[in-house]
Amino acid sequence: MGAHYDVCLEQPGADDNASAVAGLLESARMVAAAQPTLDYRIDFVAFSVEEPPYYGTHDMGSYRHASSIKDQKNRLA
Ligand SMILES: [Zn+2]
């Protein structure tokens, strides 16, 4: 689960994207409190460099994170 915390242009970032970061943190808190038994891992990730000029490029934080997970799986295989 991810959200970004950088802001585009001159804006406070409350809607884009502090609200999603708040949801990310609350979701992590709720999962930790419930302590579910899972067969998989949940990553809660706050990304930077998601807005222009990085948006849509391979330098986006989420793209780099996904790439690193793919690289890790390739090393484990
Ligand atoms: Zn955004």
N, CA, C, O and the ligand as a Tripos MOL2 file, in Angstrom:
@<TRIPOS>MOLECULE
protein
  309   307    78     0     0
PROTEIN
NO_CHARGES

@<TRIPOS>ATOM
      1 N           0.8550   -1.1580    0.0000 N.3       1 MET1
      2 CA          0.0000    0.0000    0.0000 C.3       1 MET1
      3 C           0.9000    1.2190    0.0000 C.2       1 MET1
      4 O           1.8550    1.3000    0.7730 O.2       1 MET1
      5 N           0.5950    2.1540   -0.8600 N.am      2 GLY2
      6 CA          1.4850    3.2990   -0.9760 C.3       2 GLY2
      7 C           0.7560    4.6160   -1.0700 C.2       2 GLY2
      8 O          -0.4230    4.6780   -1.4180 O.2       2 GLY2
      9 N           1.4770    5.6560   -0.7570 N.am      3 ALA3
     10 CA          1.0040    7.0260   -0.9130 C.3       3 ALA3
     11 C           2.2330    7.8990   -1.1040 C.2       3 ALA3
     12 O           3.3270    7.5610   -0.6530 O.2       3 ALA3
     13 N           2.0400    9.0140   -1.7690 N.am      4 HIS4
     14 CA          3.1980    9.8950   -1.9430 C.3       4 HIS4
     15 C           3.0520   11.1450   -1.1010 C.2       4 HIS4
     16 O           1.9470   11.6000   -0.8050 O.2       4 HIS4
     17 N           4.1950   11.6850   -0.7240 N.am      5 TYR5
     18 CA          4.1760   12.8450    0.1600 C.3       5 TYR5
     19 C           4.7940   14.0910   -0.4650 C.2       5 TYR5
     20 O           4.9310   15.1160    0.2030 O.2       5 TYR5
     21 N           5.1640   14.0130   -1.7300 N.am      6 ASP6
     22 CA          5.6440   15.2340   -2.3770 C.3       6 ASP6
     23 C           4.4550   15.9930   -2.9790 C.2       6 ASP6
     24 O           3.3670   15.4440   -3.1520 O.2       6 ASP6
     25 N           4.6910   17.2340   -3.2820 N.am      7 VAL7
     26 CA          3.6270   18.1230   -3.7520 C.3       7 VAL7
     27 C           4.0510   18.7740   -5.0600 C.2       7 VAL7
     28 O           5.2230   19.0820   -5.2740 O.2       7 VAL7
     29 N           3.0740   18.9720   -5.9200 N.am      8 CYS8
     30 CA          3.3200   19.6210   -7.2050 C.3       8 CYS8
     31 C           2.9900   21.1070   -7.0990 C.2       8 CYS8
     32 O           1.9490   21.4860   -6.5620 O.2       8 CYS8
     33 N           3.8580   21.9160   -7.6010 N.am      9 LEU9
     34 CA          3.6790   23.3760   -7.6640 C.3       9 LEU9
     35 C           3.4640   23.9710   -6.2670 C.2       9 LEU9
     36 O           3.8960   23.3930   -5.2710 O.2       9 LEU9
     37 N           2.8000   25.1210   -6.2000 N.am     10 GLU10
     38 CA          2.6100   25.8470   -4.9420 C.3      10 GLU10
     39 C           1.2510   25.5000   -4.3490 C.2      10 GLU10
     40 O           0.2830   26.2340   -4.5480 O.2      10 GLU10
     41 N           1.1720   24.4090   -3.6360 N.am     11 GLN11
     42 CA         -0.0670   24.0210   -2.9720 C.3      11 GLN11
     43 C           0.2860   23.3520   -1.6500 C.2      11 GLN11
     44 O           1.3960   22.8450   -1.4870 O.2      11 GLN11
     45 N          -0.6480   23.3500   -0.7110 N.am     12 PRO12
     46 CA         -0.3400   22.7700    0.5980 C.3      12 PRO12
     47 C          -0.2400   21.2490    0.5860 C.2      12 PRO12
     48 O           0.4070   20.6750    1.4620 O.2      12 PRO12
     49 N          -0.8640   20.5820   -0.3850 N.am     13 GLY13
     50 CA         -0.7400   19.1340   -0.4790 C.3      13 GLY13
     51 C          -1.7030   18.3720    0.4060 C.2      13 GLY13
     52 O          -1.5300   17.1700    0.6050 O.2      13 GLY13
     53 N          -2.7180   19.0400    0.9440 N.am     14 ALA14
     54 CA         -3.6490   18.3570    1.8420 C.3      14 ALA14
     55 C          -4.4070   17.2490    1.1190 C.2      14 ALA14
     56 O          -4.5540   16.1460    1.6460 O.2      14 ALA14
     57 N          -4.8920   17.5460   -0.0990 N.am     15 ASP15
     58 CA         -5.6360   16.5320   -0.8530 C.3      15 ASP15
     59 C          -4.6950   15.6720   -1.6760 C.2      15 ASP15
     60 O          -4.9460   14.4800   -1.8510 O.2      15 ASP15
     61 N          -3.6510   16.2340   -2.1700 N.am     16 ASP16
     62 CA         -2.6890   15.5210   -3.0230 C.3      16 ASP16
     63 C          -1.2940   15.7560   -2.4720 C.2      16 ASP16
     64 O          -0.5770   16.6140   -2.9870 O.2      16 ASP16
     65 N          -0.8690   15.0010   -1.4120 N.am     17 ASN17
     66 CA         -1.4220   13.7210   -1.1450 C.3      17 ASN17
     67 C          -1.3610   13.3880    0.3430 C.2      17 ASN17
     68 O          -1.2210   12.2230    0.7160 O.2      17 ASN17
     69 N          -1.4660   14.3960    1.1810 N.am     18 ALA18
     70 CA         -1.4340   14.1570    2.6240 C.3      18 ALA18
     71 C          -2.5850   13.2700    3.0660 C.2      18 ALA18
     72 O          -2.4350   12.4940    4.0100 O.2      18 ALA18
     73 N          -3.7330   13.3690    2.4040 N.am     19 SER19
     74 CA         -4.8750   12.5290    2.7830 C.3      19 SER19
     75 C          -4.5570   11.0500    2.5800 C.2      19 SER19
     76 O          -4.9520   10.2160    3.3950 O.2      19 SER19
     77 N          -3.8600   10.7210    1.5190 N.am     20 ALA20
     78 CA         -3.4980    9.3200    1.2770 C.3      20 ALA20
     79 C          -2.4330    8.8480    2.2610 C.2      20 ALA20
     80 O          -2.4490    7.6910    2.6800 O.2      20 ALA20
     81 N          -1.5140    9.7260    2.6320 N.am     21 VAL21
     82 CA         -0.5070    9.3510    3.6300 C.3      21 VAL21
     83 C          -1.1920    9.0820    4.9670 C.2      21 VAL21
     84 O          -0.8220    8.1450    5.6740 O.2      21 VAL21
     85 N          -2.1850    9.8950    5.3170 N.am     22 ALA22
     86 CA         -2.9410    9.6530    6.5480 C.3      22 ALA22
     87 C          -3.6470    8.2960    6.4830 C.2      22 ALA22
     88 O          -3.6560    7.5530    7.4640 O.2      22 ALA22
     89 N          -4.2370    7.9760    5.3300 N.am     23 GLY23
     90 CA         -4.8770    6.6670    5.1530 C.3      23 GLY23
     91 C          -3.8850    5.5350    5.2410 C.2      23 GLY23
     92 O          -4.1870    4.4820    5.8020 O.2      23 GLY23
     93 N          -2.7130    5.7380    4.6980 N.am     24 LEU24
     94 CA         -1.6520    4.7310    4.7610 C.3      24 LEU24
     95 C          -1.2530    4.4540    6.2120 C.2      24 LEU24
     96 O          -1.1450    3.3010    6.6290 O.2      24 LEU24
     97 N          -1.0380    5.5180    6.9620 N.am     25 LEU25
     98 CA         -0.6280    5.3690    8.3590 C.3      25 LEU25
     99 C          -1.7220    4.7250    9.1960 C.2      25 LEU25
    100 O          -1.4460    3.8670   10.0340 O.2      25 LEU25
    101 N          -2.9600    5.1370    8.9700 N.am     26 GLU26
    102 CA         -4.0750    4.5540    9.7210 C.3      26 GLU26
    103 C          -4.2540    3.0820    9.3640 C.2      26 GLU26
    104 O          -4.5230    2.2620   10.2420 O.2      26 GLU26
    105 N          -4.1100    2.7430    8.0970 N.am     27 SER27
    106 CA         -4.2070    1.3380    7.6860 C.3      27 SER27
    107 C          -3.1240    0.5050    8.3610 C.2      27 SER27
    108 O          -3.3920   -0.5970    8.8390 O.2      27 SER27
    109 N          -1.9200    1.0230    8.3990 N.am     28 ALA28
    110 CA         -0.8170    0.3080    9.0530 C.3      28 ALA28
    111 C          -1.1140    0.1220   10.5410 C.2      28 ALA28
    112 O          -0.8580   -0.9390   11.1100 O.2      28 ALA28
    113 N          -1.6610    1.1750   11.1640 N.am     29 ARG29
    114 CA         -2.0060    1.0870   12.5890 C.3      29 ARG29
    115 C          -3.0730    0.0150   12.8140 C.2      29 ARG29
    116 O          -2.9740   -0.7720   13.7550 O.2      29 ARG29
    117 N          -4.0850   -0.0160   11.9590 N.am     30 MET30
    118 CA         -5.1740   -0.9770   12.1210 C.3      30 MET30
    119 C          -4.6920   -2.4140   11.9070 C.2      30 MET30
    120 O          -5.1010   -3.3180   12.6350 O.2      30 MET30
    121 N          -3.8350   -2.6260   10.9230 N.am     31 VAL31
    122 CA         -3.3000   -3.9710   10.6850 C.3      31 VAL31
    123 C          -2.4420   -4.4070   11.8750 C.2      31 VAL31
    124 O          -2.5270   -5.5490   12.3270 O.2      31 VAL31
    125 N          -1.6240   -3.4970   12.3690 N.am     32 ALA32
    126 CA         -0.7800   -3.8330   13.5180 C.3      32 ALA32
    127 C          -1.6310   -4.1610   14.7400 C.2      32 ALA32
    128 O          -1.3010   -5.0770   15.4930 O.2      32 ALA32
    129 N          -2.7160   -3.4270   14.9430 N.am     33 ALA33
    130 CA         -3.5830   -3.6670   16.0940 C.3      33 ALA33
    131 C          -4.3160   -5.0030   15.9710 C.2      33 ALA33
    132 O          -4.4980   -5.7110   16.9610 O.2      33 ALA33
    133 N          -4.7330   -5.3420   14.7510 N.am     34 ALA34
    134 CA         -5.4900   -6.5800   14.5330 C.3      34 ALA34
    135 C          -4.5820   -7.8080   14.5170 C.2      34 ALA34
    136 O          -5.0230   -8.9190   14.8120 O.2      34 ALA34
    137 N          -3.3210   -7.6030   14.1740 N.am     35 GLN35
    138 CA         -2.3460   -8.6890   14.0860 C.3      35 GLN35
    139 C          -2.9110   -9.9020   13.3450 C.2      35 GLN35
    140 O          -2.9390  -11.0020   13.8970 O.2      35 GLN35
    141 N          -3.3590   -9.7150   12.1090 N.am     36 PRO36
    142 CA         -3.9100  -10.8440   11.3560 C.3      36 PRO36
    143 C          -2.8270  -11.8480   10.9720 C.2      36 PRO36
    144 O          -1.6580  -11.4950   10.8130 O.2      36 PRO36
    145 N          -3.2390  -13.0980   10.8280 N.am     37 THR37
    146 CA         -2.3350  -14.1220   10.3140 C.3      37 THR37
    147 C          -2.4580  -14.1060    8.7970 C.2      37 THR37
    148 O          -3.5210  -14.3830    8.2430 O.2      37 THR37
    149 N          -1.3730  -13.7820    8.1480 N.am     38 LEU38
    150 CA         -1.3860  -13.6300    6.6990 C.3      38 LEU38
    151 C          -0.3870  -14.5850    6.0560 C.2      38 LEU38
    152 O           0.6170  -14.9560    6.6640 O.2      38 LEU38
    153 N          -0.6760  -14.9730    4.8320 N.am     39 ASP39
    154 CA          0.2540  -15.7930    4.0590 C.3      39 ASP39
    155 C           1.1270  -14.9220    3.1630 C.2      39 ASP39
    156 O           1.8450  -15.4270    2.3000 O.2      39 ASP39
    157 N           1.0600  -13.6390    3.3700 N.am     40 TYR40
    158 CA          1.8030  -12.7120    2.5360 C.3      40 TYR40
    159 C           2.1990  -11.5020    3.3770 C.2      40 TYR40
    160 O           1.7230  -11.3100    4.4960 O.2      40 TYR40
    161 N           3.0720  -10.7080    2.8100 N.am     41 ARG41
    162 CA          3.5750   -9.5200    3.4820 C.3      41 ARG41
    163 C           2.8230   -8.2980    2.9580 C.2      41 ARG41
    164 O           2.4770   -8.2340    1.7780 O.2      41 ARG41
    165 N           2.5790   -7.3550    3.8190 N.am     42 ILE42
    166 CA          2.0180   -6.0710    3.3940 C.3      42 ILE42
    167 C           3.0810   -5.0020    3.6290 C.2      42 ILE42
    168 O           3.5600   -4.8240    4.7490 O.2      42 ILE42
    169 N           3.4370   -4.3050    2.5780 N.am     43 ASP43
    170 CA          4.3550   -3.1720    2.7040 C.3      43 ASP43
    171 C           3.5410   -1.8920    2.7110 C.2      43 ASP43
    172 O           2.6690   -1.7000    1.8630 O.2      43 ASP43
    173 N           3.8180   -1.0260    3.6530 N.am     44 PHE44
    174 CA          3.2230    0.3070    3.7090 C.3      44 PHE44
    175 C           4.3330    1.2800    3.3550 C.2      44 PHE44
    176 O           5.2820    1.4590    4.1190 O.2      44 PHE44
    177 N           4.2090    1.9040    2.1970 N.am     45 VAL45
    178 CA          5.3250    2.6740    1.6640 C.3      45 VAL45
    179 C           4.9030    4.1120    1.3700 C.2      45 VAL45
    180 O           3.9000    4.3470    0.6960 O.2      45 VAL45
    181 N           5.6710    5.0630    1.8780 N.am     46 ALA46
    182 CA          5.4680    6.4750    1.5610 C.3      46 ALA46
    183 C           6.5100    6.8590    0.5070 C.2      46 ALA46
    184 O           7.7140    6.7520    0.7380 O.2      46 ALA46
    185 N           6.0310    7.3000   -0.6370 N.am     47 PHE47
    186 CA          6.9080    7.6060   -1.7620 C.3      47 PHE47
    187 C           7.1780    9.0960   -1.8730 C.2      47 PHE47
    188 O           6.3460    9.9300   -1.5150 O.2      47 PHE47
    189 N           8.3500    9.4050   -2.3740 N.am     48 SER48
    190 CA          8.6670   10.7540   -2.8140 C.3      48 SER48
    191 C           8.8070   10.7260   -4.3360 C.2      48 SER48
    192 O           8.6140    9.6830   -4.9610 O.2      48 SER48
    193 N           9.1270   11.8240   -4.9030 N.am     49 VAL49
    194 CA          9.3270   12.0310   -6.3470 C.3      49 VAL49
    195 C           8.2530   11.3530   -7.2060 C.2      49 VAL49
    196 O           8.5570   10.6200   -8.1470 O.2      49 VAL49
    197 N           7.0070   11.6180   -6.8580 N.am     50 GLU50
    198 CA          5.8860   11.1120   -7.6500 C.3      50 GLU50
    199 C           5.2770   12.1850   -8.5640 C.2      50 GLU50
    200 O           4.5840   11.8720   -9.5330 O.2      50 GLU50
    201 N           5.5400   13.4080   -8.2470 N.am     51 GLU51
    202 CA          4.9460   14.5160   -9.0090 C.3      51 GLU51
    203 C           5.8970   14.9660  -10.1180 C.2      51 GLU51
    204 O           7.0610   14.5670  -10.1320 O.2      51 GLU51
    205 N           5.4040   15.8060  -11.0600 N.am     52 PRO52
    206 CA          6.2690   16.3180  -12.1140 C.3      52 PRO52
    207 C           7.5090   16.9950  -11.5350 C.2      52 PRO52
    208 O           7.4150   17.6560  -10.5010 O.2      52 PRO52
    209 N           8.6480   16.8470  -12.1640 N.am     53 PRO53
    210 CA          8.8770   16.2550  -13.4900 C.3      53 PRO53
    211 C           9.0760   14.7380  -13.4720 C.2      53 PRO53
    212 O           9.3990   14.1540  -14.5060 O.2      53 PRO53
    213 N           8.8900   14.0870  -12.3160 N.am     54 TYR54
    214 CA          9.1590   12.6410  -12.2250 C.3      54 TYR54
    215 C           7.9650   11.7810  -12.6130 C.2      54 TYR54
    216 O           8.1260   10.6320  -13.0250 O.2      54 TYR54
    217 N           6.7630   12.3440  -12.4790 N.am     55 TYR55
    218 CA          5.5530   11.5820  -12.7700 C.3      55 TYR55
    219 C           5.6310   10.9430  -14.1580 C.2      55 TYR55
    220 O           5.9410   11.6140  -15.1420 O.2      55 TYR55
    221 N           5.3490    9.6480  -14.2240 N.am     56 GLY56
    222 CA          5.3490    8.9390  -15.5010 C.3      56 GLY56
    223 C           6.7170    8.5090  -15.9780 C.2      56 GLY56
    224 O           6.8450    7.9960  -17.0890 O.2      56 GLY56
    225 N           7.7610    8.7070  -15.1550 N.am     57 THR57
    226 CA          9.1080    8.3140  -15.5670 C.3      57 THR57
    227 C           9.5910    7.1400  -14.7070 C.2      57 THR57
    228 O           8.9440    6.7680  -13.7290 O.2      57 THR57
    229 N          10.7030    6.5840  -15.0740 N.am     58 HIS58
    230 CA         11.2960    5.4850  -14.3080 C.3      58 HIS58
    231 C          11.9560    5.9870  -13.0230 C.2      58 HIS58
    232 O          12.4360    5.1810  -12.2250 O.2      58 HIS58
    233 N          11.9860    7.2940  -12.8130 N.am     59 ASP59
    234 CA         12.5500    7.8580  -11.5890 C.3      59 ASP59
    235 C          11.5010    8.0690  -10.5030 C.2      59 ASP59
    236 O          11.8370    8.4870   -9.3950 O.2      59 ASP59
    237 N          10.2450    7.7880  -10.8040 N.am     60 MET60
    238 CA          9.2040    7.9170   -9.7760 C.3      60 MET60
    239 C           9.5280    6.9990   -8.5990 C.2      60 MET60
    240 O          10.0300    5.8910   -8.7880 O.2      60 MET60
    241 N           9.2380    7.4630   -7.3930 N.am     61 GLY61
    242 CA          9.5020    6.6530   -6.2090 C.3      61 GLY61
    243 C           8.8190    5.3040   -6.2530 C.2      61 GLY61
    244 O           9.4270    4.2890   -5.9120 O.2      61 GLY61
    245 N           7.5610    5.2760   -6.6680 N.am     62 SER62
    246 CA          6.8310    4.0040   -6.7170 C.3      62 SER62
    247 C           7.4090    3.0790   -7.7860 C.2      62 SER62
    248 O           7.4460    1.8630   -7.5990 O.2      62 SER62
    249 N           7.8550    3.6400   -8.8910 N.am     63 TYR63
    250 CA          8.4610    2.8130   -9.9500 C.3      63 TYR63
    251 C           9.7590    2.1890   -9.4400 C.2      63 TYR63
    252 O          10.0200    1.0040   -9.6460 O.2      63 TYR63
    253 N          10.5580    3.0070   -8.7770 N.am     64 ARG64
    254 CA         11.8260    2.4920   -8.2440 C.3      64 ARG64
    255 C          11.5860    1.4290   -7.1740 C.2      64 ARG64
    256 O          12.3090    0.4350   -7.1050 O.2      64 ARG64
    257 N          10.5720    1.6410   -6.3460 N.am     65 HIS65
    258 CA         10.2460    0.6510   -5.3170 C.3      65 HIS65
    259 C           9.8220   -0.6640   -5.9710 C.2      65 HIS65
    260 O          10.2950   -1.7320   -5.5830 O.2      65 HIS65
    261 N           8.9290   -0.5880   -6.9630 N.am     66 ALA66
    262 CA          8.4800   -1.7950   -7.6540 C.3      66 ALA66
    263 C           9.6500   -2.4960   -8.3400 C.2      66 ALA66
    264 O           9.7430   -3.7230   -8.3300 O.2      66 ALA66
    265 N          10.5350   -1.7070   -8.9330 N.am     67 SER67
    266 CA         11.7030   -2.2920   -9.5880 C.3      67 SER67
    267 C          12.6010   -3.0070   -8.5820 C.2      67 SER67
    268 O          13.1470   -4.0700   -8.8750 O.2      67 SER67
    269 N          12.7510   -2.4210   -7.3990 N.am     68 SER68
    270 CA         13.6110   -3.0440   -6.3890 C.3      68 SER68
    271 C          13.0120   -4.3630   -5.9070 C.2      68 SER68
    272 O          13.7460   -5.3140   -5.6360 O.2      68 SER68
    273 N          11.6970   -4.4280   -5.8000 N.am     69 ILE69
    274 CA         11.0400   -5.6890   -5.4130 C.3      69 ILE69
    275 C          11.2540   -6.7340   -6.4980 C.2      69 ILE69
    276 O          11.5470   -7.8930   -6.2070 O.2      69 ILE69
    277 N          11.1060   -6.3210   -7.7390 N.am     70 LYS70
    278 CA         11.3280   -7.2550   -8.8560 C.3      70 LYS70
    279 C          12.7720   -7.7520   -8.8420 C.2      70 LYS70
    280 O          13.0230   -8.9400   -9.0480 O.2      70 LYS70
    281 N          13.7230   -6.8470   -8.5990 N.am     71 ASP71
    282 CA         15.1370   -7.2500   -8.5430 C.3      71 ASP71
    283 C          15.3880   -8.2310   -7.4060 C.2      71 ASP71
    284 O          16.1400   -9.1930   -7.5690 O.2      71 ASP71
    285 N          14.7570   -7.9910   -6.2480 N.am     72 GLN72
    286 CA         14.9380   -8.8850   -5.1070 C.3      72 GLN72
    287 C          14.4300  -10.2890   -5.4260 C.2      72 GLN72
    288 O          15.0740  -11.2820   -5.0870 O.2      72 GLN72
    289 N          13.2700  -10.3610   -6.0810 N.am     73 LYS73
    290 CA         12.7160  -11.6730   -6.4390 C.3      73 LYS73
    291 C          13.6140  -12.3870   -7.4220 C.2      73 LYS73
    292 O          13.7800  -13.6040   -7.3450 O.2      73 LYS73
    293 N          14.2080  -11.6290   -8.3610 N.am     74 ASN74
    294 CA         15.1070  -12.2540   -9.3290 C.3      74 ASN74
    295 C          16.3430  -12.8180   -8.6200 C.2      74 ASN74
    296 O          16.8580  -13.8660   -9.0120 O.2      74 ASN74
    297 N          16.8160  -12.1340   -7.5860 N.am     75 ARG75
    298 CA         17.9810  -12.6250   -6.8470 C.3      75 ARG75
    299 C          17.6260  -13.8500   -6.0080 C.2      75 ARG75
    300 O          18.4740  -14.7150   -5.7890 O.2      75 ARG75
    301 N          16.3900  -13.9300   -5.5420 N.am     76 LEU76
    302 CA         15.9840  -15.0620   -4.7230 C.3      76 LEU76
    303 C          15.6590  -16.2960   -5.5620 C.2      76 LEU76
    304 O          15.7370  -17.4210   -5.0690 O.2      76 LEU76
    305 N          15.2990  -16.0910   -6.8100 N.am     77 ALA77
    306 CA         14.8860  -17.2120   -7.6660 C.3      77 ALA77
    307 C          16.0580  -18.1020   -8.0410 C.2      77 ALA77
    308 O          15.8810  -19.0880   -8.7560 O.2      77 ALA77
    309 ZN         -0.2270   13.4950   -6.6800 Zn       78 ZN78
@<TRIPOS>BOND
     1     1     2 1
     2     2     3 1
     3     3     4 2
     4     3     5 am
     5     5     6 1
     6     6     7 1
     7     7     8 2
     8     7     9 am
     9     9    10 1
    10    10    11 1
    11    11    12 2
    12    11    13 am
    13    13    14 1
    14    14    15 1
    15    15    16 2
    16    15    17 am
    17    17    18 1
    18    18    19 1
    19    19    20 2
    20    19    21 am
    21    21    22 1
    22    22    23 1
    23    23    24 2
    24    23    25 am
    25    25    26 1
    26    26    27 1
    27    27    28 2
    28    27    29 am
    29    29    30 1
    30    30    31 1
    31    31    32 2
    32    31    33 am
    33    33    34 1
    34    34    35 1
    35    35    36 2
    36    35    37 am
    37    37    38 1
    38    38    39 1
    39    39    40 2
    40    39    41 am
    41    41    42 1
    42    42    43 1
    43    43    44 2
    44    43    45 am
    45    45    46 1
    46    46    47 1
    47    47    48 2
    48    47    49 am
    49    49    50 1
    50    50    51 1
    51    51    52 2
    52    51    53 am
    53    53    54 1
    54    54    55 1
    55    55    56 2
    56    55    57 am
    57    57    58 1
    58    58    59 1
    59    59    60 2
    60    59    61 am
    61    61    62 1
    62    62    63 1
    63    63    64 2
    64    63    65 am
    65    65    66 1
    66    66    67 1
    67    67    68 2
    68    67    69 am
    69    69    70 1
    70    70    71 1
    71    71    72 2
    72    71    73 am
    73    73    74 1
    74    74    75 1
    75    75    76 2
    76    75    77 am
    77    77    78 1
    78    78    79 1
    79    79    80 2
    80    79    81 am
    81    81    82 1
    82    82    83 1
    83    83    84 2
    84    83    85 am
    85    85    86 1
    86    86    87 1
    87    87    88 2
    88    87    89 am
    89    89    90 1
    90    90    91 1
    91    91    92 2
    92    91    93 am
    93    93    94 1
    94    94    95 1
    95    95    96 2
    96    95    97 am
    97    97    98 1
    98    98    99 1
    99    99   100 2
   100    99   101 am
   101   101   102 1
   102   102   103 1
   103   103   104 2
   104   103   105 am
   105   105   106 1
   106   106   107 1
   107   107   108 2
   108   107   109 am
   109   109   110 1
   110   110   111 1
   111   111   112 2
   112   111   113 am
   113   113   114 1
   114   114   115 1
   115   115   116 2
   116   115   117 am
   117   117   118 1
   118   118   119 1
   119   119   120 2
   120   119   121 am
   121   121   122 1
   122   122   123 1
   123   123   124 2
   124   123   125 am
   125   125   126 1
   126   126   127 1
   127   127   128 2
   128   127   129 am
   129   129   130 1
   130   130   131 1
   131   131   132 2
   132   131   133 am
   133   133   134 1
   134   134   135 1
   135   135   136 2
   136   135   137 am
   137   137   138 1
   138   138   139 1
   139   139   140 2
   140   139   141 am
   141   141   142 1
   142   142   143 1
   143   143   144 2
   144   143   145 am
   145   145   146 1
   146   146   147 1
   147   147   148 2
   148   147   149 am
   149   149   150 1
   150   150   151 1
   151   151   152 2
   152   151   153 am
   153   153   154 1
   154   154   155 1
   155   155   156 2
   156   155   157 am
   157   157   158 1
   158   158   159 1
   159   159   160 2
   160   159   161 am
   161   161   162 1
   162   162   163 1
   163   163   164 2
   164   163   165 am
   165   165   166 1
   166   166   167 1
   167   167   168 2
   168   167   169 am
   169   169   170 1
   170   170   171 1
   171   171   172 2
   172   171   173 am
   173   173   174 1
   174   174   175 1
   175   175   176 2
   176   175   177 am
   177   177   178 1
   178   178   179 1
   179   179   180 2
   180   179   181 am
   181   181   182 1
   182   182   183 1
   183   183   184 2
   184   183   185 am
   185   185   186 1
   186   186   187 1
   187   187   188 2
   188   187   189 am
   189   189   190 1
   190   190   191 1
   191   191   192 2
   192   191   193 am
   193   193   194 1
   194   194   195 1
   195   195   196 2
   196   195   197 am
   197   197   198 1
   198   198   199 1
   199   199   200 2
   200   199   201 am
   201   201   202 1
   202   202   203 1
   203   203   204 2
   204   203   205 am
   205   205   206 1
   206   206   207 1
   207   207   208 2
   208   207   209 am
   209   209   210 1
   210   210   211 1
   211   211   212 2
   212   211   213 am
   213   213   214 1
   214   214   215 1
   215   215   216 2
   216   215   217 am
   217   217   218 1
   218   218   219 1
   219   219   220 2
   220   219   221 am
   221   221   222 1
   222   222   223 1
   223   223   224 2
   224   223   225 am
   225   225   226 1
   226   226   227 1
   227   227   228 2
   228   227   229 am
   229   229   230 1
   230   230   231 1
   231   231   232 2
   232   231   233 am
   233   233   234 1
   234   234   235 1
   235   235   236 2
   236   235   237 am
   237   237   238 1
   238   238   239 1
   239   239   240 2
   240   239   241 am
   241   241   242 1
   242   242   243 1
   243   243   244 2
   244   243   245 am
   245   245   246 1
   246   246   247 1
   247   247   248 2
   248   247   249 am
   249   249   250 1
   250   250   251 1
   251   251   252 2
   252   251   253 am
   253   253   254 1
   254   254   255 1
   255   255   256 2
   256   255   257 am
   257   257   258 1
   258   258   259 1
   259   259   260 2
   260   259   261 am
   261   261   262 1
   262   262   263 1
   263   263   264 2
   264   263   265 am
   265   265   266 1
   266   266   267 1
   267   267   268 2
   268   267   269 am
   269   269   270 1
   270   270   271 1
   271   271   272 2
   272   271   273 am
   273   273   274 1
   274   274   275 1
   275   275   276 2
   276   275   277 am
   277   277   278 1
   278   278   279 1
   279   279   280 2
   280   279   281 am
   281   281   282 1
   282   282   283 1
   283   283   284 2
   284   283   285 am
   285   285   286 1
   286   286   287 1
   287   287   288 2
   288   287   289 am
   289   289   290 1
   290   290   291 1
   291   291   292 2
   292   291   293 am
   293   293   294 1
   294   294   295 1
   295   295   296 2
   296   295   297 am
   297   297   298 1
   298   298   299 1
   299   299   300 2
   300   299   301 am
   301   301   302 1
   302   302   303 1
   303   303   304 2
   304   303   305 am
   305   305   306 1
   306   306   307 1
   307   307   308 2
@<TRIPOS>SUBSTRUCTURE
     1 MET1         2 RESIDUE 1 A MET
     2 GLY2         6 RESIDUE 1 A GLY
     3 ALA3        10 RESIDUE 1 A ALA
     4 HIS4        14 RESIDUE 1 A HIS
     5 TYR5        18 RESIDUE 1 A TYR
     6 ASP6        22 RESIDUE 1 A ASP
     7 VAL7        26 RESIDUE 1 A VAL
     8 CYS8        30 RESIDUE 1 A CYS
     9 LEU9        34 RESIDUE 1 A LEU
    10 GLU10       38 RESIDUE 1 A GLU
    11 GLN11       42 RESIDUE 1 A GLN
    12 PRO12       46 RESIDUE 1 A PRO
    13 GLY13       50 RESIDUE 1 A GLY
    14 ALA14       54 RESIDUE 1 A ALA
    15 ASP15       58 RESIDUE 1 A ASP
    16 ASP16       62 RESIDUE 1 A ASP
    17 ASN17       66 RESIDUE 1 A ASN
    18 ALA18       70 RESIDUE 1 A ALA
    19 SER19       74 RESIDUE 1 A SER
    20 ALA20       78 RESIDUE 1 A ALA
    21 VAL21       82 RESIDUE 1 A VAL
    22 ALA22       86 RESIDUE 1 A ALA
    23 GLY23       90 RESIDUE 1 A GLY
    24 LEU24       94 RESIDUE 1 A LEU
    25 LEU25       98 RESIDUE 1 A LEU
    26 GLU26      102 RESIDUE 1 A GLU
    27 SER27      106 RESIDUE 1 A SER
    28 ALA28      110 RESIDUE 1 A ALA
    29 ARG29      114 RESIDUE 1 A ARG
    30 MET30      118 RESIDUE 1 A MET
    31 VAL31      122 RESIDUE 1 A VAL
    32 ALA32      126 RESIDUE 1 A ALA
    33 ALA33      130 RESIDUE 1 A ALA
    34 ALA34      134 RESIDUE 1 A ALA
    35 GLN35      138 RESIDUE 1 A GLN
    36 PRO36      142 RESIDUE 1 A PRO
    37 THR37      146 RESIDUE 1 A THR
    38 LEU38      150 RESIDUE 1 A LEU
    39 ASP39      154 RESIDUE 1 A ASP
    40 TYR40      158 RESIDUE 1 A TYR
    41 ARG41      162 RESIDUE 1 A ARG
    42 ILE42      166 RESIDUE 1 A ILE
    43 ASP43      170 RESIDUE 1 A ASP
    44 PHE44      174 RESIDUE 1 A PHE
    45 VAL45      178 RESIDUE 1 A VAL
    46 ALA46      182 RESIDUE 1 A ALA
    47 PHE47      186 RESIDUE 1 A PHE
    48 SER48      190 RESIDUE 1 A SER
    49 VAL49      194 RESIDUE 1 A VAL
    50 GLU50      198 RESIDUE 1 A GLU
    51 GLU51      202 RESIDUE 1 A GLU
    52 PRO52      206 RESIDUE 1 A PRO
    53 PRO53      210 RESIDUE 1 A PRO
    54 TYR54      214 RESIDUE 1 A TYR
    55 TYR55      218 RESIDUE 1 A TYR
    56 GLY56      222 RESIDUE 1 A GLY
    57 THR57      226 RESIDUE 1 A THR
    58 HIS58      230 RESIDUE 1 A HIS
    59 ASP59      234 RESIDUE 1 A ASP
    60 MET60      238 RESIDUE 1 A MET
    61 GLY61      242 RESIDUE 1 A GLY
    62 SER62      246 RESIDUE 1 A SER
    63 TYR63      250 RESIDUE 1 A TYR
    64 ARG64      254 RESIDUE 1 A ARG
    65 HIS65      258 RESIDUE 1 A HIS
    66 ALA66      262 RESIDUE 1 A ALA
    67 SER67      266 RESIDUE 1 A SER
    68 SER68      270 RESIDUE 1 A SER
    69 ILE69      274 RESIDUE 1 A ILE
    70 LYS70      278 RESIDUE 1 A LYS
    71 ASP71      282 RESIDUE 1 A ASP
    72 GLN72      286 RESIDUE 1 A GLN
    73 LYS73      290 RESIDUE 1 A LYS
    74 ASN74      294 RESIDUE 1 A ASN
    75 ARG75      298 RESIDUE 1 A ARG
    76 LEU76      302 RESIDUE 1 A LEU
    77 ALA77      306 RESIDUE 1 A ALA
    78 ZN78       309 GROUP 0 **** ****
